[in-house]
Amino acid sequence: MNNTLHGTVTVKLGDEEFTLQPTLKAVRAIESRFGGLRGASGALHAVGVDAVAFIIAAGAGLEGKAAETLPEKVWQEGVAGLTPSVTRYLGALYNPRGGDPGNDQAGTV
């Protein structure tokens, strides 16, 4: 079974919910901004408002004005409380198929 989207995470900012999906587009945007997923992990470790907002925008596929309003929403919600969910999402980007690699041989159970 293909678990390609196993890492979908929902975050709540005020009255709005954003669904972060592990997509190649999100990975490329995050890698471009932070110099790789490891750089993004470091930015989350620093509990940065802009880092959390950018990753939420990338994961939710937000652009333009919708993405520009996120830092304020992240700050209002409390960046420390959002960081664990966004970190979990980022972890899923490292392995979008999930933790079960499947069977060693085709046709075995």
C-alpha positions in Angstrom: 0.0 0.0 0.0 1.3 3.4 -0.9 1.5 5.8 2.1 2.6 8.8 0.0 0.6 11.4 2.0 1.0 9.9 5.4 2.4 13.1 6.9 -0.6 15.4 6.4 -0.9 17.7 9.5 -3.6 20.2 10.3 -2.7 23.4 12.3 -5.1 25.9 13.7 -4.5 29.6 13.7 -7.3 31.4 15.4 -10.5 30.4 13.6 -8.7 29.1 10.6 -7.4 25.6 10.0 -4.6 24.9 7.5 -3.9 21.4 6.1 -0.2 20.8 5.5 0.4 18.2 2.8 3.8 16.6 2.0 4.2 17.6 -1.6 7.3 17.9 -3.8 6.4 21.6 -4.3 6.4 22.2 -0.6 9.8 20.4 -0.2 11.3 22.5 -3.0 10.0 25.8 -1.5 11.3 24.9 2.0 14.7 23.7 0.7 15.1 26.8 -1.4 14.3 29.1 1.6 16.3 27.3 4.2 19.1 25.7 2.2 17.6 22.2 2.7 15.3 20.4 5.2 18.1 20.4 7.8 18.2 24.2 7.6 14.4 24.3 8.1 14.7 22.0 11.1 17.3 24.4 12.6 15.0 27.3 12.1 12.1 25.4 13.8 14.5 24.6 16.7 15.0 28.3 17.1 11.2 28.7 17.3 11.1 31.4 14.7 7.8 33.0 13.7 8.8 33.5 10.1 10.1 30.0 9.8 6.9 28.5 11.1 4.8 30.8 8.9 6.8 29.9 5.8 6.6 26.2 6.3 2.8 26.4 7.0 2.4 28.4 3.8 4.4 25.9 1.8 2.6 22.9 3.2 -0.8 24.5 2.7 0.0 25.7 -0.8 -0.6 29.3 0.1 0.9 32.1 -1.9 0.6 35.9 -2.3 -1.5 37.7 0.3 -2.6 34.5 2.0 1.0 33.6 2.8 1.9 37.2 3.7 -0.6 37.3 6.5 0.6 34.1 8.2 3.5 35.6 10.4 1.0 37.7 12.3 -1.4 34.8 12.7 1.4 32.5 13.9 2.6 35.1 16.4 -0.9 35.7 17.7 -1.5 31.9 18.0 1.8 31.4 19.8 4.8 30.1 17.8 5.9 27.8 20.6 2.6 25.9 20.5 2.7 25.5 16.7 6.3 24.4 16.5 5.7 20.7 17.4 3.0 20.2 14.7 5.1 21.9 12.1 8.1 19.9 13.1 6.1 16.7 12.7 5.1 17.9 9.3 8.7 18.6 8.4 9.7 15.2 9.6 7.2 13.6 7.2 8.9 15.5 4.3 12.1 13.5 5.0 10.2 10.2 4.3 6.8 10.9 2.5 6.1 7.2 2.1 5.9 6.5 5.8 7.8 4.3 8.2 6.8 1.0 6.7 9.2 0.2 3.9 7.1 -2.8 2.8 8.2 -6.4 2.2 11.7 -7.5 1.3 10.4 -9.6 -1.5 7.4 -9.0 -3.8 4.5 -11.3 -3.1 5.4 -12.1 0.5 3.2 -11.2 3.5 
